[in-house]
Amino acid sequence: MRYNLGIKIDNLFTEILEIILTAKYAAKENKLSFIDKAAIKLDSLKFFLQILWQTKSLENKKYLQLSEALNEIGKIIGGWKKLF
């Protein structure tokens, strides 16, 4: 299970980066849909990381570091949503 979650988490990281890059080059009227998709993927990523942590497959220290970084990314995405 831990291996599968790790792959899922890696894929979500990659998808978020790809969606944000796509949003950068999208027409202004399309940017919000990409930002919304990135926010959904970020929430999924947080969820799967929490499962990994709850099953004791991720150390507390590492989980806290990742959670703080992901929360900051969430704030940035939220700020972008306000612009559009």
SULURJO-V114104 format. One record per pair of residues at least 6 apart in sequence whose ideal C-beta (glycine too) atoms are under 8 Angstrom apart, sorted by sequence separation. I is the first residue (numbers start at 1). J is the second residue. If there is no record, write none. Layout:
I_J + I_J
This chain:
52_58 + 53_60 + 23_31 + 26_34 + 58_66 + 49_58 + 53_63 + 23_34 + 52_63 + 22_34 + 23_35 + 50_63 + 20_34 + 49_63 + 19_34 + 23_38 + 49_66 + 19_37 + 20_38 + 49_67 + 19_38 + 46_67 + 49_70 + 16_38 + 19_41 + 46_70 + 16_41 + 45_70 + 15_41 + 16_42 + 42_70 + 46_74 + 12_41 + 16_45 + 42_73 + 12_44 + 13_45 + 42_74 + 12_45 + 39_74 + 42_77 + 9_45 + 12_48 + 39_77 + 9_48 + 38_77 + 39_78 + 8_48 + 9_49 + 35_77 + 39_81 + 5_48 + 9_52 + 35_80 + 36_81 + 5_51 + 6_52 + 35_81 + 5_52 + 31_80 + 32_81 + 35_84 + 2_52 + 5_57 + 32_84 + 2_55 + 31_84 + 1_55 + 2_57 + 1_57 + 28_84 + 16_73 + 23_80
